[in-house]
Amino acid sequence: MSFETNDTVLEQVGYRLMGQGVYFESVEHAGDRLEIEYETVAPGEGVPHRQIGRVITVFREAIEEGWEPTTIEARVLDSDAGTLRGTWRMDESWLYELERGDLSEVEFSGRVLETLEE
């Protein structure tokens, strides 16, 4: 796992996700967003939707603990073959809308899934 940041919060997020079958390969701050690349051990093809939810939940828990919200762009790799299974994005503004009550959990999830490319 390589980090282009010394942010201990990101390290903790990575450790929390290991138990969910998500293994960070890289995490980079790229301007106003966080680019993550992770391997999934989930069987099948494409990006497991439930796993996207788990990743977002762990980041949201970090935000509740004081970490600043940010846009996340994710690349998901197959752990066996190392091939790209897909990409997805979570926009920082959606988190603020969710917090204010301008967006429901279902709408939030729908927006994330609309960004999914497999």
C-alpha positions, 0 to 999 in steps of 0.5 A: 500500500503506497500513500503520497501523503502522511495522512494517518487518517487515510492509513486507518481507512485502509486498515479498516477496509482490509477486513472488507476485502478492499486493499489500497494499492495507492492513495494520492491527493490530486488537487481538490480530490483524492484518487484511490486505487484498490484491489477487490477480492470479491468474486465475479466481474465488475465492481461490487456495488455493496463494496462501494458502499462499504468504502464510502461508509468508512470514509464517512466515518473518518469525516465524522471523526474530523477528517475533511470531506473530499471528492473521491475518484476510485479505480478498482482492480481484480486482486487475482488478475490485476486488471481494471474492473471499473471506476467510480466517483463520490463528489464532495458536494454530495456529502454536504447535500446529504448532511444538510438533508438536501439529499437522501441516502438513496439519492446519494447512492444513486449518484455514486452508482451513476458514475460507475464505469465497468 
